[in-house]
């Protein structure tokens, strides 16, 4: 089965048009920009405040929107047709993820314009965002594949994603050692710490451990997503 750029482009075009026609997806994608207005007057020296708009844009757009789009395909009984088509798993998954990635980039740009976050090193920033985006896209796709409806995707994904997103913000104020220990391993925690180092013009050595951790998370999440996709593809 050969990888086809034409099929990939067709998937991207279809997903993008479907996203623009779906008010729920557009409303969900707009949430990070709304929160950016609320954070605009906060203390810009706080690393958490600096990271939160980007973190929210990547996680909500990458995970929630992706899960909704995949679950909607299942609800319409069109996802199984795509799975059984000549398209390879890579074409289907990448095609669906590209439209969400484009939407995430637009939301992140809007959030940055509102909050005026210092740019720091743009290359480190781009790499951190890319690794986190891949991780959340894989999480979102997996949640969508495991859910039967769009509503169920929100119910399944919300508790998990709230812990992953809000964990780094809540850990300092909670007197729970076990929770802080769990947060230290989360991809969002590594993103916040890596972004802080990037904004402080940190070197590759300063960001190395966080980049490696995010790379491991993105690889593990992608393998999990591919495994779930393959199982669902051949389910009777």
C-alpha positions as CSV (number, residue, x, y, z in Angstrom):
1,X,0.0,0.0,0.0
2,X,1.7,3.2,-1.2
3,X,1.5,6.5,0.6
4,X,-0.5,8.9,-1.6
5,X,-0.1,12.7,-1.4
6,X,-3.3,13.0,-3.4
7,X,-5.3,11.0,-0.8
8,X,-3.7,12.9,2.0
9,X,-4.6,16.3,0.4
10,X,-8.2,15.0,0.0
11,X,-8.4,14.1,3.7
12,X,-7.0,17.5,4.7
13,X,-9.5,19.4,2.5
14,X,-12.4,17.3,3.7
15,X,-11.5,17.7,7.4
16,X,-10.9,21.4,7.1
17,X,-14.2,22.0,5.4
18,X,-16.0,19.9,8.0
19,X,-14.3,21.8,10.8
20,X,-15.4,25.2,9.4
21,X,-19.0,24.0,9.2
22,X,-19.1,22.7,12.8
23,X,-20.1,25.5,15.3
24,X,-19.1,23.2,18.2
25,X,-15.6,22.8,16.9
26,X,-15.2,26.6,16.2
27,X,-16.5,27.5,19.7
28,X,-14.1,25.0,21.3
29,X,-11.2,26.4,19.3
30,X,-12.1,29.9,20.3
31,X,-11.9,29.2,24.0
32,X,-8.1,29.6,24.4
33,X,-8.3,33.1,22.8
34,X,-11.1,34.1,25.2
35,X,-8.9,32.9,28.2
36,X,-6.0,34.9,26.7
37,X,-8.0,38.1,27.2
38,X,-8.5,37.2,30.8
39,X,-4.8,36.6,31.3
40,X,-3.7,39.7,29.4
41,X,-3.4,41.8,32.6
42,X,-1.7,39.2,34.7
43,X,1.9,39.3,35.9
44,X,4.0,38.5,32.8
45,X,7.0,37.4,34.9
46,X,5.1,34.3,36.1
47,X,6.2,31.4,34.0
48,X,2.8,29.7,34.3
49,X,1.0,32.8,33.0
50,X,3.5,32.9,30.1
51,X,2.9,29.2,29.2
52,X,-0.9,28.9,29.9
53,X,-2.3,30.5,26.7
54,X,-0.1,28.3,24.4
55,X,-0.7,25.3,26.6
56,X,-4.5,25.8,26.5
57,X,-4.4,26.4,22.7
58,X,-2.5,23.2,22.0
59,X,-4.4,21.0,24.4
60,X,-7.9,22.2,23.7
61,X,-7.5,22.5,20.0
62,X,-5.3,19.5,19.6
63,X,-7.1,17.1,21.9
64,X,-10.7,18.2,22.2
65,X,-11.3,19.2,18.6
66,X,-9.5,16.2,17.3
67,X,-11.5,13.9,19.6
68,X,-14.8,15.5,18.5
69,X,-13.9,15.2,14.8
70,X,-13.0,11.5,15.1
71,X,-16.0,10.7,17.2
72,X,-18.3,12.5,14.8
73,X,-17.0,10.3,12.0
74,X,-17.8,7.3,14.1
75,X,-21.3,8.6,14.9
76,X,-22.0,9.1,11.2
77,X,-20.6,5.6,10.4
78,X,-18.1,7.0,8.0
79,X,-14.9,6.3,9.9
80,X,-15.1,2.5,9.3
81,X,-15.4,3.2,5.6
82,X,-12.2,5.3,5.8
83,X,-10.5,2.5,7.8
84,X,-11.4,-0.1,5.2
85,X,-10.6,2.0,2.2
86,X,-7.3,1.7,0.2
87,X,-5.9,4.6,2.3
88,X,-3.2,3.6,4.8
89,X,-3.5,4.3,8.5
90,X,-0.8,7.0,8.1
91,X,-2.8,8.8,5.5
92,X,-6.0,8.7,7.5
93,X,-4.5,9.7,10.8
94,X,-2.1,12.4,9.3
95,X,-4.9,13.8,7.1
96,X,-7.2,14.2,10.1
97,X,-4.4,15.6,12.2
98,X,-3.2,18.2,9.7
99,X,-6.6,20.1,9.7
100,X,-6.6,20.2,13.5
101,X,-2.9,21.3,13.5
102,X,-3.7,24.2,11.1
103,X,-6.5,25.2,13.4
104,X,-4.2,25.0,16.4
105,X,-1.6,27.2,14.8
106,X,-4.3,29.8,14.1
107,X,-5.5,29.7,17.7
108,X,-2.0,29.9,19.1
109,X,-1.2,32.9,16.9
110,X,-4.4,34.6,18.1
111,X,-3.5,33.9,21.7
112,X,0.0,35.3,21.3
113,X,-1.3,38.5,19.7
114,X,-3.6,39.0,22.7
115,X,-1.2,38.1,25.5
116,X,1.9,39.5,23.9
117,X,4.0,36.7,25.3
118,X,7.8,37.3,24.9
119,X,9.0,35.2,22.0
120,X,12.4,34.0,23.3
121,X,14.2,31.6,21.0
122,X,11.6,30.9,18.2
123,X,13.3,27.6,17.2
124,X,13.0,26.1,20.7
125,X,9.5,27.5,21.1
126,X,8.4,25.9,17.8
127,X,10.0,22.5,18.7
128,X,8.3,22.5,22.2
129,X,4.9,23.3,20.6
130,X,5.3,20.7,17.9
131,X,6.1,17.9,20.3
132,X,3.3,18.8,22.6
133,X,0.9,19.2,19.7
134,X,1.7,15.7,18.4
135,X,1.2,14.3,21.9
136,X,-2.3,15.9,22.2
137,X,-3.3,15.1,18.7
138,X,-2.5,11.4,19.4
139,X,-4.4,11.6,22.7
140,X,-7.4,13.3,21.0
141,X,-7.5,10.7,18.2
142,X,-7.3,7.8,20.7
143,X,-10.2,9.3,22.8
144,X,-12.3,9.8,19.6
145,X,-11.6,6.2,18.5
146,X,-12.6,4.8,21.9
147,X,-15.8,6.9,22.1
148,X,-19.1,6.0,20.4
149,X,-20.4,9.6,20.1
150,X,-19.2,13.2,20.3
151,X,-20.8,13.6,23.7
152,X,-19.1,10.5,25.0
153,X,-15.7,11.8,23.7
154,X,-16.1,14.8,26.0
155,X,-17.1,12.7,29.0
156,X,-14.2,10.3,28.5
157,X,-11.6,12.9,27.7
158,X,-12.5,15.7,30.1
159,X,-11.3,14.2,33.4
160,X,-8.0,13.0,32.0
161,X,-7.3,16.2,30.1
162,X,-8.2,18.4,33.0
163,X,-5.6,16.6,35.1
164,X,-3.0,16.9,32.3
165,X,-3.8,20.6,31.6
166,X,-4.5,21.9,35.1
167,X,-2.1,19.7,37.0
168,X,1.0,21.9,36.7
169,X,-1.1,24.9,37.8
170,X,-2.7,23.1,40.8
171,X,0.3,21.2,42.1
172,X,2.0,24.2,43.9
173,X,-1.1,25.0,45.9
174,X,-2.0,21.5,46.9
175,X,-0.4,19.7,49.9
176,X,-0.2,16.4,48.2
177,X,3.2,14.9,47.6
178,X,2.0,12.1,45.4
179,X,0.1,14.6,43.1
180,X,3.2,16.7,42.7
181,X,5.2,13.6,41.9
182,X,2.7,12.7,39.2
183,X,2.7,16.2,37.7
184,X,6.5,16.1,37.3
185,X,6.1,13.4,34.7
186,X,3.3,15.1,32.7
187,X,4.1,16.5,29.2
188,X,2.4,19.8,30.1
189,X,4.8,20.2,33.0
190,X,7.8,19.6,30.8
191,X,6.3,22.0,28.3
192,X,6.0,24.8,30.9
193,X,9.5,24.3,32.2
194,X,10.9,24.1,28.7
195,X,9.1,27.2,27.6
196,X,10.3,29.0,30.6
197,X,13.9,28.1,29.8
198,X,13.3,29.2,26.2
199,X,12.0,32.6,27.2
200,X,15.1,33.0,29.4
201,X,17.3,32.2,26.4
202,X,18.3,28.9,27.8
203,X,20.8,26.6,25.9
204,X,20.2,23.2,24.4
205,X,21.5,21.7,27.7
206,X,18.9,23.6,29.7
207,X,16.0,22.4,27.5
208,X,17.4,18.9,26.8
209,X,15.6,17.0,29.5
210,X,12.3,18.6,28.7
211,X,12.6,18.1,24.9
212,X,13.5,14.4,25.4
213,X,10.6,13.9,27.8
214,X,8.2,15.5,25.3
215,X,9.7,13.4,22.5
216,X,9.1,10.2,24.5
217,X,5.5,11.3,25.3
218,X,4.8,12.1,21.6
219,X,6.2,8.8,20.4
220,X,4.3,6.8,23.1
221,X,1.1,8.6,22.4
222,X,1.4,8.0,18.7
223,X,2.1,4.3,19.1
224,X,-0.9,4.0,21.4
225,X,-3.1,5.8,18.8
226,X,-1.8,3.6,16.0
227,X,-2.5,0.5,18.1
228,X,-6.1,1.6,18.9
229,X,-6.7,2.5,15.3
230,X,-5.5,-0.9,14.1
231,X,-7.6,-2.7,16.6
232,X,-10.7,-0.7,15.7
233,X,-10.0,-1.2,12.1
234,X,-10.2,-5.0,12.3
235,X,-13.0,-5.2,14.9
236,X,-16.0,-7.1,13.7
